[in-house]
Amino acid sequence: MKIAFVGGGTGGHFYPLIAVAEELAQHPAQPELYYLGPTPYNPEALKANNITHIYCPAGKVRRYFSLLNILDVFKNIAGICVAFYKLFWLYPDVLFSKGGYTSVPVLLMAWFYRIPVVIHESDSRPGRANVLAKKFARYIGIAYSEVADFFPADKTALVGIPIQRVISQTNQNPHDTLGIPKDIPLLYVTGGSLGSERINNLILDSLNELLPHFRIFHQTGDTHANKVTRTAQGLITDTALLERYYVQGTLPATTVSALLDAAAIVVSRAGSTTIFEISLHGKPSIIIPIPEAISHDQRTNAYAYARSGAATVLEEGNLTANLLTAEIMTILQNPEKYQAMQTAAAQFAPRDAAAKIAAALISIGQEHGS
């Protein structure tokens, strides 16, 4: 059996594919796995999971004026031509798409060749690629119940988001794994895989108020790490507190998992994969979505999660360092509120999303191949 993956312009699209691949590797059918698209988000993750990369270009359609939109029209045309040729020779038994612009040329040619398609929507509002594919998809997995109305009910299932095993597993001694003392509460701050300059600045402005009470592990994005480190050294008035502040650009999955177990509270953007990772570890969180004008999905993701009681949402437009600090203190100094958020978080995310999607892929692939 051959199973092809597509999607992955960001880590939020790419790593759920890896989580499903981990499940497929345990199946007796032992399918051959392929990834179609431009340069993959993490080539090493493909190699580690025995996924063969097949290059297929794709162009991004931006929601704002850019001359790059014109260039990317030609990339999409090239992608359709390449997908036409490569899917003809590969002809997988089933295609799994996580959406995103990288998936469009392959989805169109899968429809042309009548290759069965399984799609997954991570956000509380559907992406354009999944809206395109919903008419011919055989199975549609969704993460939020709010998005169900956008898809045909007879082939849509609420499954959650596939999360890599290393991140979903519980760490018995996370502070030891991180090399961080367990003397005071730990705050984990993340701006997503690329980091967030706005969140970075908010944390920097809050250091003098927070570090007397907390240790802070700050994932900044690789391009911001050195600047944040230097700025913190100049801002922290009590230099003895510098040893409580940990800065890193990007994080391996093992570190993310340990941080989610060790942290007292998480401050994060509203990427769906990150939200579900936080939920699986049952941690209260403060979610700061990217503004609606930039990202159409993060704000709706944030409020969909907050309605469960697991998180509070702070809008970036009117957010200050003082407001962020006050919200952190409000949650941590109210044991009843904290416990309620923990419980809500732990109950939000299903743990078997990857297994359910893998089972659907095997079933549909076997039916198509017979």
Secondary structure, 3 states (H helix, E strand, C coil): CEEEEECCCCHHHHHHHHHHHHHHCCCCCCCEEEEEECCCCCHHHHHHCCEEEEECCCCCCCCCCCCHHHHHHHHHHHHHHHHHHHHHHHCCCEEEECCCHHHHHHHHHHHHHCCCEEEEECCCCCCHHHHHHCCCCCEEEECCHHHHHHCCHHHEEECCCCCCHHHHCCCCCHHHHHCCCCCCCEEEEECCCCCCHHHHHHHHHHHHHHCCCCEEEEECCCCCHHHHHHHHHHHCCCHHHHHHEEEECCCCHHHHHHHHHHCCEEEECCCHHHHHHHHHCCCCEEECCCCCCCCCCHHHHHHHHHCCCCEEECCHHHCCHHHHHHHHHHHHCCHHHHHHHHHHHHHHCCCCHHHHHHHHHHHHHHHHHC
